[in-house]
């Protein structure tokens, strides 16, 4: 066991304990590994899912009024007085 691990114990019904060891044998892993994998999956599924949707501004939500002015960065820096 890793030094950063915490030991815990669970009381399992006999039938579940037997089925756990059978399932681990079928998968070719230990019961401990099967339990850890299942817990990790359950914890990952319980994490809140953040929406990947973002507001797209192309085209703009509100059309600009008046004429369209094209200014390069260099021209903008010439028009703005910076300290």
C-alpha positions as CSV (number, residue, x, y, z in Angstrom):
1,X,0.0,0.0,0.0
2,X,1.3,3.5,-0.9
3,X,2.2,5.8,2.0
4,X,-0.4,8.4,0.7
5,X,-3.1,5.8,0.9
6,X,-5.7,5.4,3.7
7,X,-6.8,2.0,4.9
8,X,-10.5,1.5,5.3
9,X,-12.8,-1.4,5.8
10,X,-16.3,-2.3,4.5
11,X,-18.8,-4.9,5.7
12,X,-20.1,-6.7,2.6
13,X,-22.8,-9.2,2.4
14,X,-21.4,-12.7,1.7
15,X,-23.1,-13.0,-1.7
16,X,-21.7,-9.7,-2.8
17,X,-18.2,-10.6,-1.6
18,X,-18.3,-13.9,-3.5
19,X,-19.6,-12.1,-6.7
20,X,-16.9,-9.5,-6.3
21,X,-14.1,-12.1,-6.3
22,X,-15.7,-13.9,-9.2
23,X,-15.9,-10.7,-11.3
24,X,-12.3,-9.9,-10.4
25,X,-11.2,-13.4,-11.5
26,X,-13.1,-13.0,-14.8
27,X,-11.4,-9.7,-15.5
28,X,-8.0,-11.1,-14.4
29,X,-7.4,-8.6,-11.7
30,X,-7.6,-8.4,-7.9
31,X,-10.8,-7.6,-6.0
32,X,-8.9,-4.5,-4.6
33,X,-8.2,-3.3,-8.1
34,X,-11.8,-3.9,-9.2
35,X,-13.1,-1.9,-6.2
36,X,-10.7,1.0,-6.7
37,X,-11.6,1.2,-10.4
38,X,-15.3,1.2,-9.6
39,X,-14.9,3.9,-6.9
40,X,-12.9,6.1,-9.3
41,X,-15.5,5.7,-12.0
42,X,-18.3,6.5,-9.6
43,X,-16.5,9.6,-8.3
44,X,-15.8,10.8,-11.8
45,X,-19.4,10.5,-12.8
46,X,-20.5,12.5,-9.8
47,X,-18.3,15.5,-10.8
48,X,-20.4,18.4,-12.0
49,X,-20.2,18.8,-15.8
50,X,-19.4,22.3,-17.0
51,X,-21.1,23.4,-20.2
52,X,-18.7,23.7,-23.1
53,X,-21.0,26.1,-24.8
54,X,-19.6,29.6,-25.3
55,X,-21.3,32.7,-26.6
56,X,-20.2,33.2,-30.1
57,X,-19.9,36.8,-31.2
58,X,-19.4,36.1,-34.9
59,X,-21.6,37.6,-36.3
60,X,-22.1,40.2,-33.6
61,X,-25.4,40.1,-31.6
62,X,-26.1,43.8,-32.3
63,X,-25.2,45.1,-35.7
64,X,-23.1,48.3,-35.6
65,X,-24.8,51.5,-36.4
66,X,-23.2,54.0,-38.8
67,X,-20.2,53.4,-40.9
68,X,-17.6,50.7,-40.5
69,X,-14.1,52.0,-39.8
70,X,-11.1,49.8,-40.4
71,X,-8.2,50.7,-38.2
72,X,-5.0,48.7,-37.8
73,X,-3.3,48.3,-34.5
74,X,-0.5,50.7,-35.5
75,X,-3.1,53.4,-36.4
76,X,-4.9,52.9,-33.2
77,X,-1.7,53.3,-31.1
78,X,-1.1,56.6,-33.0
79,X,-4.5,57.9,-32.1
80,X,-4.4,57.0,-28.4
81,X,-2.1,58.8,-26.0
82,X,-0.4,56.3,-23.8
83,X,1.5,57.3,-20.6
